[in-house]
Amino acid sequence: MPLVQITMLAGRTADQKRKIAKGITNVLVEEAGARREGIVIAFHEVSKESYASGGELMSDKGSNPQPK
């Protein structure tokens, strides 16, 4: 039973998460031979104040942080 945990900034819609879950599930079924009903995906959403990248809080990087 694959368990996929996704940590991301809060703010995605239910529809976006639905599409992400479906896409990841499809890949695990097609590429790893996993049983669709056995795949579990957990979304962990964090605030910009609780997430840092490159030593900086995301809240300090502006509203649309871009990867460097």
C-alpha atoms as an extended CHARMM CRD file, in Angstrom:
* protein
*
        68  EXT
         1         1  MET       CA              0.0000000000        0.0000000000        0.0000000000  PROA      1               0.0000000000
         2         2  PRO       CA              1.8300000000        3.1350000000       -1.1530000000  PROA      2               0.0000000000
         3         3  LEU       CA              1.4740000000        6.1710000000        1.1040000000  PROA      3               0.0000000000
         4         4  VAL       CA              2.3330000000        9.4770000000       -0.5570000000  PROA      4               0.0000000000
         5         5  GLN       CA              2.6650000000       12.5400000000        1.6520000000  PROA      5               0.0000000000
         6         6  ILE       CA              2.6430000000       15.9490000000        0.0230000000  PROA      6               0.0000000000
         7         7  THR       CA              3.6780000000       19.0120000000        1.9970000000  PROA      7               0.0000000000
         8         8  MET       CA              2.8430000000       22.2900000000        0.3050000000  PROA      8               0.0000000000
         9         9  LEU       CA              1.8300000000       25.8360000000        1.0210000000  PROA      9               0.0000000000
        10        10  ALA       CA             -1.8240000000       26.2630000000        1.9400000000  PROA      10              0.0000000000
        11        11  GLY       CA             -4.1530000000       27.6830000000       -0.6610000000  PROA      11              0.0000000000
        12        12  ARG       CA             -4.8020000000       24.9810000000       -3.2590000000  PROA      12              0.0000000000
        13        13  THR       CA             -8.4380000000       24.3380000000       -4.0730000000  PROA      13              0.0000000000
        14        14  ALA       CA            -10.1470000000       20.9790000000       -3.5940000000  PROA      14              0.0000000000
        15        15  ASP       CA            -10.2580000000       20.6390000000       -7.3830000000  PROA      15              0.0000000000
        16        16  GLN       CA             -6.4880000000       21.1420000000       -7.6460000000  PROA      16              0.0000000000
        17        17  LYS       CA             -5.8590000000       18.5390000000       -4.9340000000  PROA      17              0.0000000000
        18        18  ARG       CA             -8.2960000000       16.1630000000       -6.6340000000  PROA      18              0.0000000000
        19        19  LYS       CA             -6.3140000000       16.4470000000       -9.8980000000  PROA      19              0.0000000000
        20        20  ILE       CA             -2.9740000000       15.9990000000       -8.1090000000  PROA      20              0.0000000000
        21        21  ALA       CA             -4.2580000000       12.9050000000       -6.2900000000  PROA      21              0.0000000000
        22        22  LYS       CA             -5.6140000000       11.4020000000       -9.5010000000  PROA      22              0.0000000000
        23        23  GLY       CA             -2.3780000000       12.0390000000      -11.4040000000  PROA      23              0.0000000000
        24        24  ILE       CA             -0.1430000000       10.5770000000       -8.7040000000  PROA      24              0.0000000000
        25        25  THR       CA             -2.4460000000        7.5790000000       -8.3200000000  PROA      25              0.0000000000
        26        26  ASN       CA             -2.3900000000        6.9510000000      -12.0770000000  PROA      26              0.0000000000
        27        27  VAL       CA              1.4260000000        7.0280000000      -12.1380000000  PROA      27              0.0000000000
        28        28  LEU       CA              1.6910000000        4.5520000000       -9.2580000000  PROA      28              0.0000000000
        29        29  VAL       CA             -0.8020000000        2.2100000000      -10.9090000000  PROA      29              0.0000000000
        30        30  GLU       CA              0.8430000000        2.4110000000      -14.3350000000  PROA      30              0.0000000000
        31        31  GLU       CA              4.5180000000        2.5050000000      -13.3680000000  PROA      31              0.0000000000
        32        32  ALA       CA              4.6650000000        0.6340000000      -10.0550000000  PROA      32              0.0000000000
        33        33  GLY       CA              1.8200000000       -1.8450000000      -10.4970000000  PROA      33              0.0000000000
        34        34  ALA       CA              0.1210000000       -0.6050000000       -7.3220000000  PROA      34              0.0000000000
        35        35  ARG       CA             -3.5450000000       -1.3470000000       -6.7060000000  PROA      35              0.0000000000
        36        36  ARG       CA             -5.5400000000        1.8680000000       -7.1490000000  PROA      36              0.0000000000
        37        37  GLU       CA             -7.6510000000        1.2430000000       -4.0370000000  PROA      37              0.0000000000
        38        38  GLY       CA             -4.5250000000        0.6890000000       -1.9350000000  PROA      38              0.0000000000
        39        39  ILE       CA             -2.9140000000        4.0610000000       -2.6780000000  PROA      39              0.0000000000
        40        40  VAL       CA             -3.1890000000        6.6800000000        0.0610000000  PROA      40              0.0000000000
        41        41  ILE       CA             -2.2820000000       10.3340000000       -0.4960000000  PROA      41              0.0000000000
        42        42  ALA       CA             -2.0870000000       12.8010000000        2.3930000000  PROA      42              0.0000000000
        43        43  PHE       CA             -1.9030000000       16.5380000000        1.8250000000  PROA      43              0.0000000000
        44        44  HSD       CA             -0.1400000000       18.5090000000        4.5490000000  PROA      44              0.0000000000
        45        45  GLU       CA             -0.6890000000       22.2160000000        4.1100000000  PROA      45              0.0000000000
        46        46  VAL       CA              1.4710000000       24.7370000000        5.9070000000  PROA      46              0.0000000000
        47        47  SER       CA              1.2860000000       28.5030000000        6.1580000000  PROA      47              0.0000000000
        48        48  LYS       CA              3.9080000000       30.7320000000        4.5370000000  PROA      48              0.0000000000
        49        49  GLU       CA              5.1070000000       31.5700000000        8.0460000000  PROA      49              0.0000000000
        50        50  SER       CA              5.7470000000       27.8700000000        8.7460000000  PROA      50              0.0000000000
        51        51  TYR       CA              7.6630000000       27.0280000000        5.5560000000  PROA      51              0.0000000000
        52        52  ALA       CA             11.1790000000       28.0980000000        4.6150000000  PROA      52              0.0000000000
        53        53  SER       CA             13.2630000000       27.6860000000        1.4890000000  PROA      53              0.0000000000
        54        54  GLY       CA             16.8640000000       28.7580000000        1.0750000000  PROA      54              0.0000000000
        55        55  GLY       CA             16.9390000000       29.9240000000        4.6690000000  PROA      55              0.0000000000
        56        56  GLU       CA             14.0550000000       32.3570000000        4.1890000000  PROA      56              0.0000000000
        57        57  LEU       CA             10.4580000000       32.0880000000        5.3000000000  PROA      57              0.0000000000
        58        58  MET       CA              8.1200000000       31.9420000000        2.3520000000  PROA      58              0.0000000000
        59        59  SER       CA              6.1890000000       34.8590000000        3.8780000000  PROA      59              0.0000000000
        60        60  ASP       CA              9.3500000000       36.9770000000        3.5400000000  PROA      60              0.0000000000
        61        61  LYS       CA              9.7470000000       36.1240000000       -0.1600000000  PROA      61              0.0000000000
        62        62  GLY       CA              6.5810000000       37.8500000000       -1.3790000000  PROA      62              0.0000000000
        63        63  SER       CA              3.2610000000       36.5510000000       -2.6070000000  PROA      63              0.0000000000
        64        64  ASN       CA              4.6080000000       34.5230000000       -5.5770000000  PROA      64              0.0000000000
        65        65  PRO       CA              7.9980000000       33.0220000000       -4.7240000000  PROA      65              0.0000000000
        66        66  GLN       CA              9.9800000000       31.8920000000       -7.7390000000  PROA      66              0.0000000000
        67        67  PRO       CA             12.5550000000       29.0970000000       -7.5750000000  PROA      67              0.0000000000
        68        68  LYS       CA             16.1380000000       30.2760000000       -8.0010000000  PROA      68              0.0000000000
